[in-house]
Amino acid sequence: MEELRIDKWLWAARFFKTRSIAQEEVSLGRVLLNGQRAKPSRDVKPGDRLEIHRSGEVFHVYVEALSNQRGPAEAAQKLYRETPESLAARMEAKERRKVAFEPADAIRQGRPTKREGRKLRAWQDQWN
């Protein structure tokens, strides 16, 4: 095996939980192959450089090996090599999150819907 679809490799390397999530992230431009956007069907080969944006973290990795099967985490980590700069930046961001919590990170749903807003106003009127 000399080349493998990028979405399948991302799934096998355990960057994303499912292959469909990997396809969506590549389509949205959150994964760059050698500095350029790619389609999910684009092939990767050993030596390619990937920039992966995942939930606030940025990974800069080099493809070391290919696998079309999702295995244990130890095997998945052998598929890529993360750059020292990327690792240092992620550890620094992790330390910053420990020191200063970002309140906006806790918001999962966004603004309330009309129905939720009506319920909230009714609840507030009940106590006024």
C-alpha positions in Angstrom: 0.0 0.0 0.0 1.6 3.2 -1.2 -1.3 5.7 -0.8 -4.5 5.9 1.2 -7.5 8.2 1.3 -6.9 11.0 3.7 -10.2 10.5 5.6 -9.5 6.8 6.1 -6.0 7.6 7.4 -7.3 10.2 9.8 -9.7 7.7 11.2 -7.1 5.0 11.4 -4.7 7.4 13.1 -7.4 8.2 15.7 -7.7 11.9 15.0 -11.4 11.5 14.5 -13.8 8.9 16.0 -15.6 8.0 12.8 -14.7 8.1 9.1 -17.7 10.2 8.3 -16.5 12.9 10.8 -13.1 12.8 9.2 -14.7 13.3 5.8 -16.7 16.3 7.0 -13.7 17.9 8.7 -11.6 17.5 5.5 -14.4 19.0 3.4 -14.7 22.0 5.8 -11.0 22.8 5.3 -10.0 21.9 8.9 -7.3 19.5 7.5 -4.6 20.8 5.2 -2.4 18.5 3.2 1.0 20.0 2.4 -0.4 23.5 3.2 -3.4 23.1 0.9 -7.1 22.2 1.3 -7.9 18.7 0.1 -11.0 16.6 -0.7 -11.7 13.5 1.5 -10.8 11.3 -1.4 -7.3 12.8 -1.8 -4.5 10.3 -1.1 -1.8 10.6 1.5 1.6 8.9 1.4 4.5 8.7 3.8 6.3 12.0 4.1 3.2 14.2 3.6 2.6 17.0 6.1 -0.8 17.5 7.6 -2.2 20.4 9.6 -5.2 19.2 11.6 -7.5 21.6 13.4 -9.6 19.7 16.0 -11.7 21.3 18.7 -9.4 24.2 19.4 -6.2 22.2 19.0 -3.9 22.3 16.0 -1.7 19.3 15.1 1.2 19.5 12.7 2.1 16.0 11.8 4.1 14.0 9.2 2.7 10.8 7.8 5.1 8.0 8.7 3.0 4.9 7.7 -0.3 3.9 6.3 -3.0 1.7 7.7 -6.6 1.1 6.5 -7.6 -0.5 9.8 -8.3 1.3 13.1 -6.2 -0.3 15.7 -5.2 0.4 19.3 -3.8 3.9 20.2 -0.2 2.6 20.4 -0.4 1.4 16.8 -2.2 4.6 15.7 0.6 6.8 17.1 3.2 5.0 15.0 1.3 6.2 11.8 2.5 9.8 12.3 5.2 12.0 13.8 4.1 15.3 15.4 6.5 18.2 15.1 8.1 19.5 18.3 6.7 23.0 17.7 3.2 21.6 17.5 3.6 19.5 20.6 5.0 22.5 22.6 2.2 24.8 21.4 -0.5 22.2 22.4 1.1 21.7 25.9 1.3 25.5 26.4 -2.4 25.9 25.4 -3.3 23.1 27.9 -1.5 24.9 30.7 -3.2 28.2 29.8 -6.6 26.4 30.0 -5.7 25.1 33.5 -4.9 28.6 34.8 -7.6 30.6 33.1 -10.9 28.9 32.3 -12.6 30.3 29.2 -16.4 30.6 30.0 -17.3 30.5 26.3 -16.0 27.0 26.1 -18.8 25.8 28.4 -21.5 27.0 26.0 -22.5 24.0 23.9 -25.9 24.9 22.5 -25.7 28.6 21.7 -28.6 30.9 22.0 -31.9 29.6 23.3 -34.7 28.8 20.8 -37.9 30.8 20.8 -39.6 28.0 22.8 -36.8 27.9 25.4 -36.9 31.7 25.6 -40.7 31.7 26.3 -40.1 29.1 29.0 -37.3 31.1 30.6 -39.4 34.3 30.6 -42.4 32.4 32.1 -40.1 31.0 34.8 -38.7 34.5 35.5 -42.2 36.1 35.7 -43.2 33.4 38.2 -40.6 34.6 40.6 -41.2 38.4 40.1 
